[in-house]
Amino acid sequence: MGNRTTGSGRLELANWIAAPDNPLTARVMANRIWLHLFRNGLVRTPDNFGNLGEQPTHPELLDYLARRLLASGGSVKGLIRDIMLSSTYQQSSFAGPALLQADPENRLFGRMSRKRLEYEALRDSLLFVSGQLEHGRRTLYEPISRRQIDAARVMFDGADPAAILPERSTTTTTPQALFLINNPLVSKAAEQLAERLQKDAGLADSASRIERAYLTLLGRRPEPEELRIGLDFLSQDSLVNYLQLLFWTNEFTYLD
């Protein structure tokens, strides 16, 4: 980087960090992108690439991704697209006993690691499926107060804006379930989606509404037993409450 500066040294530091002949920045960024998509990075200590950190599980792959990132001019979207189109990313999280025994921590990425939606993605999903995202603001652009804690964000392991966190923790707690049961955001999403389903002229009966709900929320059609359970529920309760039950499922809150 040199010893001479023309001011505080921040410009020289920035130029050194972003220099094409500095491979560390691209490697760190590529690893962060991989971590975000797969839940674990190729280097499992994303904030430490030094001697005290872990070695990459796939060093050649990490180098390849870093070169792709540099060649594209630092296009994060481009690298995300490349990774998501790969057969590795498109694997299921379900694995047989042999694979689980051979690689219990999934360090070799022989399957997809189940990944819970972050708070921002969960909130946006609720807004999207209920048709509110067109009129509301994505969670990414919601104001964050350093003085007032957002209980829902903290509940789902949201990052502390005053801290530097290389990766978020993932906890499973009772308040998370209570949020999906009682929070007005979830209730309103269920009400809005129920209204849309009931007003859709192409959905003439409960069975067709259940099928559309599954396609909208879970990306698949219901199994015959699931359809039967749904019809039994709607014979005694409201569509709003039924949709809220689907919001509570792991299938809605997790990526498989």
C-alpha positions, -999 to +999 in steps of 0.1 A: +000+000+000+030+023+005+039+045+034+030+079+020-005+094+022-020+126+010-045+129+039-059+106+065-049+075+045-085+063+040-083+068+002-051+048+000-065+021+022-097+019+000-076+017-032-055-011-017-086-030-006-102-027-040-070-032-061-073-059-088-040-074-076-053-079-040-070-113-041-081-112-004-110-088-009-126-109-037-120-141-018-137-127+013-166-113-007-171-145-026-171-164+007-197-141+022-220-146-009-216-184-006-223-182+031-255-162+025-268-187-001-257-219+017-258-210+054-221-219+057-192-204+039-164-222+021-143-207+049-163-211+081-146-182+098-158-154+074-142-127+095-108-144+098-089-156+067-056-156+087-037-184+104-061-185+133-091-190+110-103-222+094-089-233+060-114-233+031-131-267+025-128-261-013-099-238-019-099-242-057-137-233-058-131-202-036-103-190-060-125-196-090-154-176-075-130-148-066-117-147-102-153-146-115-161-117-092-130-098-103-136-105-140-172-092-138-160-059-123-173-069-088-208-078-099-225-094-068-257-101-088-237-119-114-219-142-090-252-149-071-268-159-105-238-182-113-240-200-080-278-203-080-278-219-114-253-245-102-264-281-095-248-277-060-272-249-051-302-267-066-299-298-044-325-308-019-318-307+019-330-342+022-302-368+024-300-406+030-283-421+061-251-428+043-245-392+033-255-379+067-230-403+084-202-395+059-206-357+062-228-348+092-219-311+091-223-309+053-188-295+049-186-310+014-220-296+003-234-329-008-268-315+000-284-282+007-283-271+044-318-260+056-318-223+060-344-203+080-356-171+064-340-141+079-363-116+095-362-093+065-370-121+041-397-135+063-414-101+066-411-095+029-426-130+021-456-122+043-461-089+025-455-104-010-479-134-007-507-111+006-502-085-021-490-058+002-454-055-010-466-034-040-478-008-016-455-012+014-418-008+018-394-037+017-379-045+051-344-036+038-355+000+036-373+002+069-357+027+093-337+013+122-334+032+154-302+026+175-321+038+206-352+017+202-350-021+198-372-037+172-385-067+191-395-087+161-361-082+144-342-093+175-365-122+180-355-136+146-318-130+151-316-097+133-283-080+132-274-053+157-269-021+136-242-009+161-221-041+157-201-057+130-214-093+125-199-116+098-228-140+101-261-142+120-269-168+146-299-189+141-320-197+171-353-215+176-374-200+204-409-200+217-414-163+211-408-169+174-439-192+173-459-167+193-450-140+168-464-161+139-496-167+160-503-132+174-484-105+155-507-081+136-483-083+105-491-120+102-528-116+109-531-089+083-513-109+057-537-138+063-567-115+060-554-099+028-546-132+012-580-147+022-598-118+007-579-122-026-587-160-027-624-154-020-627-127-046-610-148-073-637-159-097-616-189-108-617-204-073-652-216-068-648-239-038-627-246-007-606-272-024-595-248-052-587-221-026-566-246-006-547-256-037-540-220-046-530-213-010-504-241-011-491-229-045-488-193-032-473-200+001-454-233-003-448-235-041-465-269-044-499-285-045-513-302-014-511-339-009-545-357-008-542-360+030-533-323+034-563-314+012-586-335+034-573-319+066-578-285+050-614-292+040-622-305+075-607-274+090-626-250+067-659-268+075-655-256+111-633-225+109-623-195+087-600-193+057-581-166+075-572-189+104-563-217+080-539-194+061-523-183+093-517-220+101-498-224+068-477-193+078-466-212+109-452-242+090-415-248+087-421-251+050-429-215+048-402-202+071-374-224+059-356-229+026-350-265+018 
